Amino acid sequence: MTKKEYSLELGGKTMTATFTDLAEQASGSVILRYGDTTVLVTAVMGKKEKDMDYFPLTVDFEEKFYAAGRIPGSFPRREGRPSDDAILSGRVIDRTIRPLFNPAIRTDIQVVATVLSIDAEDPDTLGVIGASIALATSDIPWGGPVSAIRIGKKKGSDAFIVNPIFTERAQTDMELDLLLCGKDGAVTMIEVGAKEVSEEVLAGAFAAGMEEIEKIQKFQGELVRAIGKTKRSIPDRTIKPEIADAFQEFESRFESSIYNGEAGKAHIHALSDEFIKKVVETMPEDAKMAAQYFEERLEILMRQKAIDEKKRVDGRGMDEIRSLYAQAGGVSSVLHGSGIFYRGGTHVFSALTLGSPDDAQLIDSIEEKQTKKRFMHHYNFPPYSVGETGRMGGLNRRMIGHGALAEKALSAVIPPKEIFPYTIRLVSEAFASNGSTSMGSVCASTLALMDGGVPIAAPVAGIAMGIMYDSPDRYAILTDIQGPEDEHGDMDFKVAGTARGVTAIQLDIKLDGVPVPMLVEGLTKAKEARLKILETMLTAIPSSRASLSPRAPKIVSLKVPVDMIGMVIGPSGKNIKKIQEETGVTVTIEDDGTIFITG
C-alpha cells in the first residue's frame, strides 16, 4: 500500500489527510481523520457525457455501524436505507460543493463520504473538507477548494468553541451550533441551530469561523500543489449565433413581459415556451440550448433591474413582504392543534398531534444509540403545490431537509419534558408553493403549537432572503424571495427566530461565495421582516391556549425511589400490564423513577 500523510492543527486537535491506493479506481480520494473520527471520501467523474439539460451531481453519505463498533439491530443485520442524519449530511456536502462546478458539465459526478470510524468528533465537517480535497486533487474540473468548520457558543460566555464534540453540543447551555463553509474570505454554506441568539453574536461567530476556514484553505492549497492532477477539459457549450438572432424578435417585449407585476413563474414560462417553439421551427435539435439562452438572458435582466433600478419581477419593493394571513385552529376539533399560514402564493397547513412519552421516536444510528426523540416535525411537498402532476407518497431528500430545518427552528422554544412530558409531532403540508415553504412551515407550525396549548417559550417565524450579486460594491438584497427570485437569484438565505433572537439559519448560494458583511446586512433585514410576520401571527393567536384540546391525551406524573422501580413494574412487567389492560392507560417509567400515566 502506498501512503502519504499531511496534518494540520485545528481547534486543539490534529486533522490528518491520508492518501493511499485503497480506492485507487476513484478519480480522487482521501481518508480524513480528526480525533478518532475517520471518513473516506471518494470522487468519480464518468467517462461519457449525457444528453440532459442539467448538471448530474450525486452526493452520498454512508453511515456504517461498524464505525461505532456496533452491529445493526435490523433483522438482516445490515444497514438499510440512509438515516435522516445521513441524508442531511449528504445535503450539507452537496450544497457546499455544487456551486463551485461549471453548470455546463453533463458528465456524471459522484461524491461518496463513508464514515469509517466515529468518536466524539463530528463527521459532517470532515465530509465537506474530504469532498473538497478529493475533488481538488483529482482530475475533475472544479472551482474549489472549500472548507468547513463548526463553531459553538455557551450561554454566558463570549468565547467561541472550535469544532465542539457531540457531548458539548448536547449540553443545555450550548446556545449556538454553527456549521460554516467558505473559501477565499467568503461564505458558501451555513447551517445554524440556536437558542434565540442575537445577530451580533452570529456576526462574531461568522468571523471566528472564517479565520479557521482560512487555515484549512491554506492546508488544502498545499495538498493540491503537492499531489493535484491536471484537470479534464469541459466541452464548449457556446450558444449558437442563430439562437441569439432568434431572440431579437422577443427583445422589444422581453422586459415588459417579465416585469408585469405578476407573481410566480407562469408568465415567464409562457414567454420561454414561445421562444423555444420559435427556435425549434428552424432548429429542431436545439430546444435545450434555446432554453439555456433564455435562462441566461432572464438572469442578466433580473440582476440588472434589482441592482441598478431596485425593481423586482412582481413589482414589490426590495424590503417588502408579500401579503400575510395567519389562522390558528378552526379546521377540525379532531385535531390537537392546527395552523394555516399564507405568504403571498405560499400556503402551508400544519397539524399538531400530542402523544405519550412512549410515542417518542427511537433513534438508532452511529451517532445516537437507542435515543428517544420527543419532538418531530415532518414536511410534505405534493406535486399539486406547484401545479404539477406526479408521484404521491414517499420521501425525498428535499422533504427531509426542509422538515429538519423547521424542526431545528422550533426546537429552541419547545418546553422541556419536565414541564410538558408529551411527545410532539408536527406535520406541515405545503399546499401551494411560490417560495420558501420551509419558512412558511415554521410559521404554520408555531400557530399549530399555540392552538394546541403547548406552552412554547416564544412564537417563531421565518423568512427567506435573497441577493442579486455583481460585485462587493454592486448587489441588492431582497426580502421574502418568491419563486423566480429563488430560481434565478444568487442566494437563498433562510432565517428563523423569535422576537428575541435567531433559532435557525440555512444558506445556499449559486456563487463562489458571499462576503460576511453582506450576510450580516441580510440578517438585519431578516429580523425586520421576522418581526412583521410575528405581528400577523400574534394577531391570530396572542399566546398559547390555556388548555389542551379535549381530544389530546392527558398525562399525570409521579416519582418513586429508583430502588422501588422493580416493585412497581412487577415480575416480567406484571403490575404494569395489569394496570394498562384494566384501565386502557399507558404507563411509562423513566430510569430516574419518574412515572408518566397517559390516558
ROTORDO-795347 format. One record per residue (C-alpha): x, y, z. Coordinates in steps of 0.02 Angstrom, whole numbers, padded with zeros to 5 digits, always signed. Example, Ala and Ser with C-alpha at 12.3 -4.5 7.8 and 13.67 -1.06 7.14 Angstrom:
% ROTORDO-795347
+00615-00225+00390 +00684-00053+00357 
END
This chain:
% ROTORDO-795347
+00000+00000+00000 +00064+00171-00046 +00033+00308+00081 +00060+00495+00100 +00004+00591+00254 -00018+00777+00286 -00075+00856+00450 -00148+01018+00516 -00178+01076+00695 -00357+01134+00709 -00454+01178+00866 -00325+01096+00979 -00327+00931+00883 -00238+00859+00734 -00327+00834+00568 -00236+00711+00455 -00264+00685+00269 -00203+00516+00209 -00186+00472+00025 -00172+00287-00017 -00214+00168-00159 -00357+00094-00057 -00487+00167-00176 -00370+00184-00324 -00506+00170-00458 -00587+00332-00399 -00541+00496-00485 -00490+00563-00315 -00496+00501-00136 -00436+00544+00038 -00451+00472+00214 -00477+00614+00336 -00453+00588+00523 -00493+00709+00663 -00476+00640+00839 -00543+00463+00822 -00671+00504+00687 -00618+00447+00514 -00703+00474+00346 -00656+00407+00174 -00714+00523+00035 -00707+00475-00149 -00748+00573-00304 -00779+00497-00476 -00817+00576-00643 -00896+00469-00777 -00822+00437-00948 -00962+00493-01062 -01073+00646-01074 -01261+00627-01055 -01395+00709-01158 -01477+00813-01022 -01508+00994-00978 -01437+00993-00801 -01275+00956-00710 -01282+00774-00644 -01201+00779-00471 -01239+00649-00337 -01177+00654-00158 -01197+00507-00039 -01154+00500+00146 -01132+00321+00205 -01152+00278+00389 -01089+00105+00436 -01124+00033+00608 -00950-00043+00614 -00889+00137+00627 -00964+00142+00802 -00912-00036+00846 -01092-00098+00834 -01198-00221+00735 -01359-00155+00656 -01516-00201+00751 -01618-00240+00595 -01669-00420+00558 -01541-00446+00416 -01408-00362+00523 -01363-00248+00378 -01379-00063+00353 -01541-00015+00266 -01592+00148+00187 -01494+00303+00239 -01545+00381+00404 -01612+00558+00406 -01446+00615+00481 -01351+00534+00337 -01464+00619+00210 -01442+00787+00294 -01253+00763+00300 -01252+00723+00114 -01354+00879+00080 -01227+00985+00175 -01087+00921+00063 -01192+00940-00095 -01246+01118-00055 -01065+01167-00019 -00978+01094-00172 -01114+01111-00307 -01097+01300-00338 -00912+01276-00375 -00940+01164-00526 -00962+01229-00702 -01150+01204-00733 -01111+01160-00914 -01042+00989-00860 -01150+00847-00924 -01046+00701-00861 -01097+00609-00703 -01000+00656-00547 -01024+00561-00385 -00951+00602-00215 -00965+00470-00079 -00918+00502+00103 -00903+00340+00204 -00884+00353+00393 -00751+00225+00439 -00748+00265+00624 -00842+00386+00736 -00800+00450+00908 -00833+00619+00988 -00793+00722+00833 -00920+00772+00701 -00902+00680+00534 -01001+00814+00439 -00859+00940+00433 -00739+00802+00383 -00860+00754+00244 -00857+00929+00171 -00668+00950+00187 -00638+00774+00123 -00750+00803-00028 -00655+00961-00065 -00485+00875-00052 -00541+00727-00158 -00608+00842-00294 -00467+00970-00287 -00329+00840-00302 -00419+00740-00438 -00434+00774-00624 -00616+00828-00604 -00641+01011-00656 -00697+01107-00503 -00680+01280-00427 -00625+01230-00251 -00553+01201-00128 -00683+01245+00003 -00678+01213+00190 -00794+01186+00337 -00789+01221+00523 -00911+01201+00667 -00922+01343+00793 -01012+01330+00960 -01050+01452+01100 -01114+01428+01277 -01234+01544+01367 -01147+01672+01474 -00983+01655+01382 -00911+01766+01247 -00790+01632+01188 -00823+01529+01032 -00783+01343+01032 -00699+01272+00877 -00767+01103+00825 -00863+01062+00985 -00884+00875+01012 -01053+00786+01020 -01068+00794+01210 -01032+00981+01211 -01161+01014+01076 -01292+00916+01175 -01270+01018+01334 -01417+01128+01381 -01309+01283+01398 -01247+01272+01218 -01340+01415+01134 -01259+01412+00962 -01214+01271+00843 -01147+01341+00680 -01084+01241+00531 -00994+01364+00417 -00918+01330+00246 -00817+01452+00141 -00669+01496+00033 -00566+01650-00011 -00640+01752+00130 -00821+01719+00077 -00958+01605+00144 -01027+01465+00035 -01147+01372+00152 -01219+01392+00326 -01319+01284+00446 -01366+01357+00616 -01463+01291+00763 -01475+01417+00904 -01570+01467+01060 -01627+01642+01018 -01455+01717+00988 -01431+01894+00927 -01375+01946+00754 -01220+02021+00835 -01170+01852+00909 -01195+01770+00739 -01087+01900+00654 -00949+01864+00780 -00967+01677+00751 -00956+01701+00562 -00795+01800+00583 -00720+01671+00702 -00765+01530+00585 -00689+01615+00433 -00523+01630+00524 -00519+01442+00549 -00576+01411+00370 -00430+01509+00301 -00310+01391+00394 -00393+01240+00313 -00392+01325+00143 -00206+01354+00155 -00183+01172+00203 -00285+01113+00054 -00188+01227-00062 -00028+01141-00009 -00106+00971-00045 -00159+01023-00219 +00014+01088-00259 +00093+00928-00193 -00016+00793-00274 -00150+00879-00379 -00186+00811-00553 -00214+00904-00717 -00399+00940-00738 -00505+00869-00877 -00572+00991-01005 -00754+01039-01017 -00834+01038-01191 -00876+01208-01259 -01061+01248-01248 -01063+01416-01334 -01236+01469-01386 -01263+01465-01573 -01274+01637-01653 -01436+01584-01737 -01520+01564-01567 -01465+01737-01512 -01530+01804-01678 -01698+01720-01649 -01711+01806-01481 -01705+01978-01562 -01887+01956-01609 -01928+01946-01422 -01807+02082-01367 -01932+02225-01376 -02059+02142-01261 -01943+02037-01154 -01931+02158-01008 -02113+02211-01010 -02172+02031-01017 -02066+01980-00869 -02091+02137-00764 -02279+02147-00775 -02310+02143-00587 -02369+01962-00590 -02310+01843-00454 -02249+01668-00489 -02173+01592-00645 -02322+01562-00761 -02295+01718-00867 -02108+01683-00877 -02137+01504-00932 -02262+01562-01062 -02134+01678-01143 -01998+01546-01130 -02109+01415-01214 -02149+01537-01353 -01964+01572-01385 -01916+01388-01383 -02057+01346-01503 -01993+01482-01621 -01816+01412-01616 -01873+01232-01642 -01963+01280-01802 -01796+01302-01890 -01676+01214-01769 -01770+01063-01701 -01617+00992-01613 -01582+01149-01512 -01727+01161-01391 -01614+01136-01239 -01491+01268-01299 -01634+01389-01329 -01698+01360-01152 -01523+01388-01085 -01506+01552-01180 -01674+01614-01117 -01624+01574-00937 -01459+01667-00959 -01546+01821-01027 -01675+01814-00888 -01543+01807-00752 -01448+01953-00829 -01608+02055-00836 -01663+02015-00658 -01491+02054-00589 -01479+02220-00683 -01654+02276-00633 -01629+02233-00450 -01456+02310-00431 -01474+02465-00540 -01660+02503-00528 -01713+02417-00366 -01853+02329-00461 -01922+02155-00434 -02021+02043-00552 -02184+02057-00453 -02168+02245-00425 -02130+02240-00238 -02003+02349-00150 -01838+02268-00103 -01887+02252+00081 -02073+02220+00051 -02155+02060+00116 -02298+01983+00018 -02474+01984+00091 -02489+01882+00251 -02627+01777+00328 -02622+01676+00488 -02753+01561+00563 -02741+01459+00723 -02865+01316+00734 -03034+01315+00651 -03001+01162+00543 -03073+01020+00647 -03099+00981+00831 -03022+00810+00798 -02851+00889+00778 -02749+00926+00933 -02696+01090+00854 -02683+01167+00681 -02611+01319+00594 -02628+01395+00421 -02504+01522+00357 -02502+01618+00193 -02360+01723+00124 -02413+01776-00049 -02432+01620-00155 -02352+01507-00023 -02486+01421+00081 -02443+01298+00220 -02554+01196+00336 -02480+01119+00493 -02561+00991+00610 -02509+00954+00789 -02525+00783+00870 -02484+00751+01053 -02439+00579+01117 -02374+00488+01270 -02188+00476+01311 -02193+00301+01235 -02237+00378+01066 -02065+00458+01054 -01963+00407+00903 -01822+00286+00941 -01664+00339+00852 -01531+00207+00822 -01387+00269+00717 -01199+00276+00728 -01214+00445+00814 -01360+00406+00930 -01388+00236+01011 -01567+00198+01063 -01605+00382+01090 -01785+00442+01111 -01839+00593+01011 -01994+00677+01083 -02013+00821+00960 -02033+00789+00773 -02076+00900+00626 -02116+00819+00459 -02137+00911+00295 -02231+00861+00137 -02224+00941-00035 -02358+00867-00150 -02341+00898-00338 -02504+00997-00346 -02423+01131-00237 -02335+01192-00394 -02474+01148-00516 -02396+00986-00574 -02440+00802-00576 -02325+00672-00500 -02299+00527-00383 -02377+00541-00211 -02311+00461-00053 -02135+00426-00001 -01997+00546+00044 -01858+00635-00048 -01703+00724+00015 -01783+00894-00006 -01931+00849+00106 -01816+00780+00240 -01705+00934+00230 -01848+01059+00240 -01930+00963+00383 -01768+00959+00480 -01738+01146+00456 -01910+01191+00526 -01886+01066+00667 -01721+01148+00711 -01802+01321+00710 -01940+01265+00829 -01836+01155+00945 -01770+01305+01039 -01944+01350+01105 -02014+01176+01141 -02047+01156+01330 -01936+01029+01420 -02004+00858+01464 -02010+00902+01648 -02138+01037+01611 -02228+00959+01462 -02200+00770+01453 -02293+00743+01289 -02218+00677+01129 -02248+00814+01000 -02269+00784+00814 -02299+00920+00686 -02337+00887+00503 -02327+01031+00379 -02414+01016+00212 -02357+01136+00076 -02523+01154-00014 -02464+01296-00128 -02286+01350-00161 -02210+01509-00227 -02052+01523-00125 -01991+01463+00045 -02119+01336+00104 -01993+01285+00239 -02007+01455+00323 -02195+01450+00296 -02193+01284+00388 -02106+01365+00536 -02245+01496+00547 -02390+01373+00522 -02314+01252+00648 -02297+01389+00778 -02481+01429+00755 -02524+01244+00775 -02422+01230+00935 -02506+01383+01009 -02678+01324+00954 -02644+01157+01038 -02599+01238+01203 -02415+01190+01200 -02325+01313+01316 -02187+01363+01196 -02057+01488+01256 -02099+01610+01115 -02177+01612+00941 -02057+01577+00797 -02067+01649+00621 -01956+01627+00468 -01912+01723+00311 -01808+01688+00155 -01688+01823+00097 -01607+01832-00074 -01470+01926-00163 -01432+01984-00339 -01243+01998-00346 -01121+02075-00468 -00976+02128-00356 -00943+02177-00174 -00997+02353-00221 -01141+02306-00335 -01275+02197-00259 -01455+02202-00199 -01531+02108-00051 -01710+02050-00073 -01832+02015+00069 -01956+01871+00052 -01899+01796-00113 -02031+01716-00223 -02009+01576-00349 -01919+01666-00493 -01801+01754-00371 -01760+01589-00287 -01730+01502-00454 -01634+01640-00541 -01559+01735-00395 -01389+01708-00315 -01436+01666-00135 -01569+01581-00030 -01541+01639+00149 -01672+01567+00266 -01678+01643+00441 -01799+01590+00578 -01816+01653+00755 -01917+01737+00890 -01931+01922+00933 -01780+01896+01046 -01661+01809+00927 -01620+01682+00792 -01657+01497+00812 -01606+01428+00640 -01519+01479+00479 -01489+01393+00315 -01388+01472+00175 -01374+01409-00004 -01290+01507-00143 -01253+01496-00328 -01094+01600-00317 -00916+01561-00267 -00957+01642-00101 -01044+01786-00012 -00942+01908+00094 -00984+01907+00280 -01037+02092+00284 -01174+02054+00157 -01239+01912+00263 -01241+02024+00416 -01340+02151+00316 -01458+02012+00264 -01479+01960+00447 -01530+02138+00493 -01662+02144+00357 -01721+01969+00401 -01751+02025+00581 -01858+02170+00521 -01961+02051+00414 -01974+01921+00552 -02046+02048+00674 -02179+02099+00547 -02229+01918+00519 -02239+01888+00706 -02360+02034+00720 -02478+01950+00598 -02463+01782+00687 -02494+01858+00858 -02650+01944+00792 -02719+01772+00751 -02673+01700+00922 -02586+01811+01052 -02524+01666+01160 -02538+01478+01180 -02712+01423+01230 -02737+01395+01416 -02783+01212+01397 -02752+01066+01281 -02879+01002+01156 -03009+00884+01233 -02953+00758+01102 -02772+00761+01163 -02718+00630+01291 -02696+00680+01472 -02537+00642+01567 -02509+00636+01755 -02340+00603+01833 -02269+00546+01998 -02100+00490+02058 -02042+00340+02159 -01870+00298+02229 -01758+00215+02100 -01743+00059+02207 -01932+00036+02200 -01947+00038+02010 -01940-00152+02001 -02080-00167+02130 -02190-00050+02027 -02157-00145+01865 -02181-00317+01944 -02114-00485+01883 -02099-00479+01692 -02197-00316+01695 -02348-00400+01776 -02405-00248+01876 -02389-00125+01733 -02476-00241+01610 -02622-00265+01730 -02646-00079+01754 -02639-00047+01567 -02760-00189+01525 -02888-00140+01656 -02886+00049+01630 -02828+00075+01450 -02692+00196+01505 -02510+00192+01452 -02381+00186+01592 -02204+00247+01558 -02067+00229+01688 -01905+00327+01671 -01737+00273+01739 -01744+00408+01874 -01908+00340+01945 -02024+00463+01858 -02188+00380+01807 -02299+00452+01670 -02478+00390+01655 -02561+00434+01490 -02745+00411+01451 
END
